[in-house]
Amino acid sequence: MRVVIALLAVTIAACTAQTFGCGSDLKIDGKLRKQFLDYHNQKRRDIVRGAESNFNRAKNMYKLSWSCDLEKKAQRHIQSCPSQVQGLGSTGANNMMWTISGGSFDKSRVEKMIKDTLDKWWEPAKQYRLDADNRYPRHSGLYNVANIINAATTKVGCTYNVCGNRMVILCLYDEIAYITEKILYDTGNPCTRNEHCTTYRKSTCDTATGLCVKPDEPRDNGESNMCPPSNGMTDRTRRTILDLHNDFRSLVARGQAEDKLIPNGFAPPAARMLKMEYDCNLEKTAANYARRCVYAHSLPQERDNAGENLYTVSMPDAEKIKAGEWATRAWFSELKEFGVGQKNLLEQWLFDRQKRNPKMKIGHYTQMVWGTTNKLGCGIQNCQNPKQTLVVCHYKQAGNVMARPPRPIYEVGPPCSKCPQGCTDDKLCIA
């Protein structure tokens, strides 16, 4: 982790802990929690309002809430005031180390040091810019800023600790921002209606701030009743991946999915887009292949000719539920980043683009929304050699079928107009 070192002359006195819905075993009080939280949300609000001259306005940016779990995790990681914070898995982090000596120190000094730290983290925003697509840059100058403004982040927890002449301040986030070329947020306007908040299910819009609000979700209790636990997946992870697939298929079916190749437009609506179900046999083949820790497609016969999507992130200890989310969002983002076009046909030129620019992938998206695909199962593996977390999803019927003449990715037409057995409220056909 990147560490900023500064100097300050102080001595330390104990602060009285107050509640913020957190346990009495945690160090900081409600006032300090509010200071951390308000600063972060104000900067996010400034971004959506266009108040930061070096940054585009943002849409679909989420308001942060305080996480006692992240605060507790932060407290645990800085017990010895380390110069670097490691072993955080799929948790984002901003940290600052101060060298302290002499002088008087009280609660107001703690508040000042927290403010100075937050300002220091934000300082590069006055010097650096993001690109037109608001991607995390190839340099680390905006590392701390990115954690503060990453649109999909919804929780933060912070604390501080003092060890002799060192003081460490650490904030942890429920999403990681510092992935090279990751889109931190989409350019647009503040939300004014709940429909503008699309990253998470059943989100609402806080019209006073223009920020979206993610509803509370139950913790992953580790249960695995849908499929055998030997595949290494929990029911919560399975449902998260399945729900995201169906949410994205619904977005396409309703004609609300942005397509790069349709100027100011959206992919055409689907007359027959099947709702997906989770399949344990597909999970088994995906999990077995993921255990090999090889980021390359398996042979068709190894997966009973199922379709296959792969995703890797260079973290060997990413939470599986997070990795599954990242994978699904990354696959679907190919439509907005590279596009298919109004014809909605699986033509060879869509794949030939990759020869000129390896990043211009589209096959993950087309498999996700292949109209006749209605089953998926996934495996996720934390790998040490090479260090990565690998996500493998298998699909049936397999998509991406090349043919002459080219096949449509899905049938275009009024939503649900060709559903054989009825339609859901989300405009997905019942298989």
Beta strands, then each sheet from edge to edge (+ up, - down):
strand 1: 4-8
strand 2: 58-59
strand 3: 65-66
strand 4: 92-100
strand 5: 155-163
strand 6: 166-173
strand 7: 186-187
strand 8: 204-206
strand 9: 211-213
strand 10: 270-272
strand 11: 277-278
strand 12: 307-313
strand 13: 375-384
strand 14: 387-396
strand 15: 411-412
sheet 1: 1+ 4+ 6- 5+ 3+
sheet 2: 2+ 7-
sheet 3: 8+ 9-
sheet 4: 10+ 15-
sheet 5: 11+ 13+ 14- 12+
end
